[in-house]
């Protein structure tokens, strides 16, 4: 009996490692409102209204010193072919120096579809009521939120849920 209980406990624990339930933000199905941000590379203003429709995109809220955010970014870059046609808006509220160090470590300038933004007011974090970072918001072609992924996720979960 102990062996069966031990086996079942191990099986349950192992199954939790790959299973990640979908998180509901309550904003699914809604269009992205306009937020005023700053492009980190040139300090120009950026408004989310300027994101063109017709292409799905990802908002990636992160902290430069967050180990899980760093791991998530590394996973995306390791699987970049799956994301090469998808704009990724990398958003932080941290100082530019910290974000620049993060970008330098990952050589983000060579990825033209990764747009680095600063949200000095933490407006997106507040809008999503994000419980933490990394926090990924997947938007469809009409800027409608399809799903959010809070916390570190398996890269296949992200790849399999990219809106068309």
Backbone torsions as a table, in degrees:
resi	resn	phi	psi	omega
1	UNK	NA	-39.2	179.1
2	UNK	-62.9	-38.6	-179.8
3	UNK	-65.0	-40.7	179.2
4	UNK	-65.7	-45.5	178.8
5	UNK	-62.0	-43.0	179.5
6	UNK	-63.9	-42.6	178.2
7	UNK	-62.2	-45.6	-179.9
8	UNK	-64.2	-39.9	178.0
9	UNK	-64.1	-41.8	178.4
10	UNK	-65.1	-42.9	178.9
11	UNK	-62.7	-43.0	179.1
12	UNK	-63.5	-45.2	179.4
13	UNK	-62.4	-44.4	-179.0
14	UNK	-65.3	-37.4	-179.0
15	UNK	-68.8	-29.5	178.4
16	UNK	-69.8	-24.5	-178.3
17	UNK	-67.0	-31.1	-178.9
18	UNK	-103.9	-15.8	-177.3
19	UNK	-89.2	123.8	176.3
20	UNK	-129.0	107.3	-178.7
21	UNK	-66.1	153.3	177.2
22	UNK	-72.4	135.4	179.4
23	UNK	-96.4	136.2	178.4
24	UNK	-105.9	122.1	178.6
25	UNK	-87.2	-19.9	-173.9
26	UNK	89.2	-3.9	-179.5
27	UNK	-106.0	-2.2	179.5
28	UNK	-56.8	139.9	179.9
29	UNK	86.8	-4.7	-179.9
30	UNK	-100.4	149.3	177.7
31	UNK	-76.9	146.0	178.2
32	UNK	-65.5	121.7	176.4
33	UNK	-70.1	171.3	178.4
34	UNK	-82.1	128.2	174.8
35	UNK	-125.6	144.1	177.7
36	UNK	-98.8	118.8	-177.7
37	UNK	-126.7	-178.7	177.6
38	UNK	-125.4	134.1	174.7
39	UNK	-75.3	124.1	-173.1
40	UNK	-70.6	-30.0	-176.4
41	UNK	-70.1	-33.6	-176.6
42	UNK	-131.1	5.2	177.9
43	UNK	63.2	17.4	177.5
44	UNK	-77.0	156.0	175.9
45	UNK	-70.6	147.7	177.8
46	UNK	-140.0	130.6	177.2
47	UNK	-117.0	135.3	-178.6
48	UNK	-62.1	-21.1	173.9
49	UNK	-61.7	-23.1	-178.4
50	UNK	-81.1	-4.5	175.1
51	UNK	-69.1	119.4	-175.4
52	UNK	-70.9	140.7	173.9
53	UNK	-71.9	167.1	177.1
54	UNK	100.2	-3.2	179.5
55	UNK	-143.4	130.1	175.9
56	UNK	-66.4	154.8	178.8
57	UNK	-151.7	167.3	-179.9
58	UNK	-122.4	132.3	166.3
59	UNK	-97.7	125.4	-178.3
60	UNK	-119.1	101.5	177.0
61	UNK	-85.6	130.9	-174.2
62	UNK	-149.5	164.4	168.9
63	UNK	-115.7	128.6	-176.7
64	UNK	-57.7	-30.9	-177.7
65	UNK	-94.1	8.7	-179.0
66	UNK	-84.9	120.4	-179.2
67	UNK	-59.7	-39.7	-178.2
68	UNK	-69.8	-35.4	175.9
69	UNK	-65.5	-40.8	178.4
70	UNK	-63.8	-42.8	178.7
71	UNK	-65.7	-39.8	178.7
72	UNK	-63.0	-43.8	179.2
73	UNK	-63.5	-42.2	179.2
74	UNK	-62.3	-40.8	177.4
75	UNK	-61.8	-43.2	178.8
76	UNK	-61.7	-45.5	-179.2
77	UNK	-67.6	-35.5	177.4
78	UNK	-66.5	-23.7	-179.1
79	UNK	-116.8	34.7	-168.3
80	UNK	-60.7	-29.8	179.5
81	UNK	-56.0	-36.0	-179.7
82	UNK	-69.6	-21.3	-174.7
83	UNK	-115.4	0.4	-172.2
84	UNK	-62.1	-26.5	179.2
85	UNK	-97.7	5.0	-176.5
86	UNK	-110.2	120.2	174.5
87	UNK	-63.2	133.5	177.1
88	UNK	-118.8	115.2	178.4
89	UNK	-95.2	105.7	-176.7
90	UNK	-90.1	110.6	-169.8
91	UNK	-118.9	128.5	173.7
92	UNK	-136.2	161.2	175.4
93	UNK	-108.0	-0.7	-179.1
94	UNK	-73.8	159.7	-179.8
95	UNK	-57.3	151.7	-178.6
96	UNK	-55.6	-36.4	-179.1
97	UNK	-59.3	-43.7	179.6
98	UNK	-67.2	-43.9	179.7
99	UNK	-65.6	-37.3	178.2
100	UNK	-65.6	-37.9	178.0
101	UNK	-65.1	-43.0	176.7
102	UNK	-59.4	-48.6	-178.9
103	UNK	-63.4	-39.3	179.0
104	UNK	-66.4	-41.8	179.8
105	UNK	-59.8	-41.0	-177.9
106	UNK	-94.0	2.8	179.1
107	UNK	53.8	47.6	-173.5
108	UNK	-69.3	-20.4	-179.9
109	UNK	-61.5	-24.2	-178.7
110	UNK	-82.0	-6.0	179.0
111	UNK	-103.8	100.6	-173.2
112	UNK	-67.0	-21.3	-178.9
113	UNK	-90.8	0.0	176.0
114	UNK	-99.9	113.5	-177.1
115	UNK	-107.4	117.6	-176.8
116	UNK	-89.5	124.6	-176.6
117	UNK	-127.9	149.8	175.6
118	UNK	-115.0	130.2	179.2
119	UNK	-112.9	80.3	-172.7
120	UNK	-61.9	-25.1	179.6
121	UNK	-91.3	-1.2	-175.6
122	UNK	54.8	33.2	-176.4
123	UNK	-64.9	-41.1	-179.7
124	UNK	-68.4	-40.2	177.5
125	UNK	-59.0	-42.8	178.7
126	UNK	-69.1	-43.6	-179.1
127	UNK	-57.9	-45.9	-178.4
128	UNK	-80.4	-11.8	-173.0
129	UNK	52.5	44.0	-175.9
130	UNK	-63.1	126.4	-179.9
131	UNK	-73.4	-10.0	-179.0
132	UNK	169.2	-174.1	178.5
133	UNK	-127.8	156.9	-0.7
134	UNK	-66.2	153.5	179.3
135	UNK	-139.7	116.9	-177.1
136	UNK	-111.3	130.1	176.3
137	UNK	-116.2	121.1	-177.3
138	UNK	-100.9	119.1	-177.6
139	UNK	-111.4	142.3	176.6
140	UNK	-83.2	-176.3	-173.1
141	UNK	-62.4	-23.9	-179.7
142	UNK	-102.2	20.8	179.5
143	UNK	62.8	35.2	177.7
144	UNK	-102.7	129.1	-179.7
145	UNK	-65.8	123.9	177.8
146	UNK	-92.4	-46.5	179.3
147	UNK	-165.7	161.4	173.4
148	UNK	-120.3	151.4	177.2
149	UNK	-129.3	101.1	177.8
150	UNK	-85.1	142.1	177.0
151	UNK	80.1	176.2	-179.2
152	UNK	-66.3	134.5	-178.0
153	UNK	-129.6	158.6	173.1
154	UNK	-70.1	137.7	-174.9
155	UNK	-60.9	-30.7	179.0
156	UNK	-66.3	-32.3	176.8
157	UNK	-62.7	-41.4	179.7
158	UNK	-70.4	-47.1	-179.3
159	UNK	-61.6	-41.2	-177.1
160	UNK	-73.6	-15.5	-177.8
161	UNK	-112.7	9.1	176.0
162	UNK	-62.8	125.9	177.3
163	UNK	-64.8	149.4	178.3
164	UNK	-74.3	NA	NA
